[in-house]
Amino acid sequence: MAKYMCLDTLKFFLFEVHEIQSVFLYKKHLEYSKDTALLVLDSTKEWADQDFYPYIKEMDEKPVYFKDGKVYSHPVLKKIFSEAGQNGFLGNYFEEEDGGSQMPFSLANASNHILESANNHIPGYLGLTNGAAHLIATFGSQTLKDKFIPKMLKGIWGGTMALTEPQAGSSLSDLTTGAELLEDGSYHLKGQKIFISGGDHQGVENFVHLTLARIAGAPPGTKGISLFVVPKFLDENGSLVYNNVETVGDFQKLGQRGYSTVHLVFGEHGPSKGFLIGEPHKGLSYMFQMMNGARIDVGMTAASTATAAYYHSLQYAKERTQGRKILNSGKKNISEQPTLIINHPDVRRMLYKQKAIVEGSLSLLILCSKLQDIAICDTAEKQKNALLLLELLTPIAKTYPAEMGKTAISNGLQILGGYGYCMDFILQQYSRDIRIMSIYEGTTGIQSLDLLGRKVVMENGKALHLLSDMILSTIQEALGVEKLKPYAIKLSEKLKEIQEALSYLTTYAVQGDYQNYLADATIFMELISNVVIAHQWLAIGLKTQQQTTNDFQKEFYISKYQTMRYYFKYELPKTKAALETLLNKDKLTVESEDEPFLL
Ligand SMILES: Cc1cc2nc3c(=O)[nH]c(=O)nc-3n(C[C@H](O)[C@H](O)[C@H](O)COP(=O)(O)OP(=O)(O)OC[C@H]3O[C@@H](n4cnc5c(N)ncnc54)[C@H](O)[C@@H]3O)c2cc1C
């Protein structure tokens, strides 16, 4: 079986770089230890080898399809749901009283990385079921919990998040699905939802749609949105009764073709019953729990898909011969055997680029997962700070892997030359699969607005201060290590560029000119992401300087150290271009709004 991820790297990030052992000391996670965590990772890898990786190509070649009102998915899905129910993957991070095993997010998300690298078409089905059940567990009544969670955690029913409508994608304030109160306290929902991932398939017998809708008479905008549980079938004393949630199509897509994406119509040919979660009009705030988790999941899926692509291109580069090495004389010795392409500096550059992006992303995502744990379990002060930092980092952890993962995979495809473009090799599939990740769960444009418009300014910029403090403390430590000193100095210069950009942009905000403040939010995202990932690499670099006990560790650390060098030489300088654009006074994209500029 081809290598699709690296367990040693994952363990190094978990236990050495981010020292997640500290979260096992929280009361909630006392059942866990490094040994149990290693067992979880190893058994997840076995599961991925057996039931995920073997189907990655087949799920693309024989995609989900819609026929006569039914959505047909790959048969392995049924097995996966049932196994996920039995092996405790579903509900792994839930409280015990809700049927979970209180697994730390750090470990649960690391397991996701293994499964997503093996086959990025499958884990979304499970992740959405987990996310939907968790939302019911957190905000739902006991009746709703009893009715839905056990079947979902057994893998008998699947969960979804149903937000998007034809006219309301990025702007949820425009959603129009309506909800009428019925005499029994439930609601009748009417409307359409599109692009609903995992919204119908053959892997489970029922679907639990966590649906955003507007109760009749609710105020306009996001303050009038409520959250409902709307199952496809109602469970009436053990028999499933159709609830008029009609699947009218499955979208045929560029990538992730084994992951269903359906169009749902509620209440068109009879009442669709929905059950309110929590209080009316507070639906969006509840939904954010699922959305924030899903953003970390999407970042992880992107990092994982690009990881699999990296290992495929690495293997190819170690097997393919082409051309000869350039001699110092500038000539080629044509009588020599062709060399492996990995010996060409340009191919090595492309390999380093992929490694730097995917491992930098993975490290950031593990940091975010650890923050999720601290935000729930630590002292009040630490919880608050962890949550603030997590809020700031979430749009970055979603966007950087999704955007730069595309570039990484494109470089992987390039390494295969003409074969990379051919269907026989999987690189083309990965490049199609990852394309969606900068679109769903909030596009890059929307994540960037969230970052600059909300996260940077919340609590008077406190989250940004926490980020700076964290980076500065790593810089301080690295300054004490001779080999890392130049990198530490470089990173401290780059940190100042974020401040420089913000000082300039803020001049717009203080004048109330938010259009210009936010016009280049995506460029600001590029700048800050680059610095945040450089910080991950410096932190990784620090861990490579410890004592080694064997040859494998020595080589392993050298490869990480060299990738850090790559990052600082080739990627980090790109902040300068972003900064130059951000400081440029030309307001082209704002001022050209009414001009016929695109003829
Ligand atoms: C395969 C797939 C799976 C999906 N799964 C789900 C799911 O499970 N549940 C669900 O509810 N939804 C799901 N979605 C919907 C997805 O979240 C939306 O497609 C996405 O949020 C964008 O909305 P839209 O397609 O309407 O694009 P639009 O909102 O119309 O955006 C079009 C473009 O305009 C930009 N734009 C929009 N508004 C602004 C603004 N204010 N400022 C700057 N730029 C802006 C966007 O960045 C984008 O580039 C899925 C979509 C796909 C394709």
The ligand as an ORCA input file, in Angstrom:
! r2SCAN-3c Opt
* xyz 0 1
  C     -19.693     20.507     -2.285
  C     -20.377     21.469     -1.378
  C     -20.761     21.049     -0.103
  C     -21.426     21.933      0.733
  N     -21.896     21.490      1.957
  C     -22.736     22.282      2.662
  C     -23.423     21.777      3.827
  O     -23.232     20.631      4.250
  N     -24.322     22.596      4.448
  C     -24.563     23.855      4.012
  O     -25.400     24.519      4.605
  N     -23.922     24.371      2.945
  C     -23.025     23.612      2.260
  N     -22.393     24.103      1.155
  C     -22.604     25.491      0.769
  C     -21.350     26.350      0.942
  O     -21.106     26.602      2.278
  C     -21.577     27.612      0.097
  O     -21.496     27.210     -1.261
  C     -20.559     28.691      0.398
  O     -20.737     29.179      1.705
  C     -20.665     29.849     -0.595
  O     -21.978     30.227     -0.827
  P     -22.508     30.379     -2.333
  O     -22.174     29.125     -3.046
  O     -23.896     30.809     -2.303
  O     -21.588     31.515     -2.957
  P     -21.812     33.080     -2.782
  O     -22.154     33.384     -1.365
  O     -22.757     33.551     -3.827
  O     -20.369     33.632     -3.085
  C     -19.849     33.785     -4.412
  C     -18.523     34.538     -4.347
  O     -18.748     35.861     -3.812
  C     -17.941     36.082     -2.674
  N     -18.703     36.842     -1.678
  C     -19.962     36.614     -1.264
  N     -20.326     37.522     -0.350
  C     -19.259     38.325     -0.163
  C     -18.990     39.447      0.673
  N     -19.903     39.895      1.535
  N     -17.783     40.019      0.592
  C     -16.826     39.551     -0.240
  N     -17.029     38.505     -1.062
  C     -18.212     37.895     -1.012
  C     -17.589     34.686     -2.143
  O     -16.370     34.700     -1.417
  C     -17.495     33.873     -3.426
  O     -16.219     33.999     -3.985
  C     -21.668     23.262      0.315
  C     -21.254     23.669     -0.951
  C     -20.645     22.791     -1.792
  C     -20.270     23.244     -3.177
*
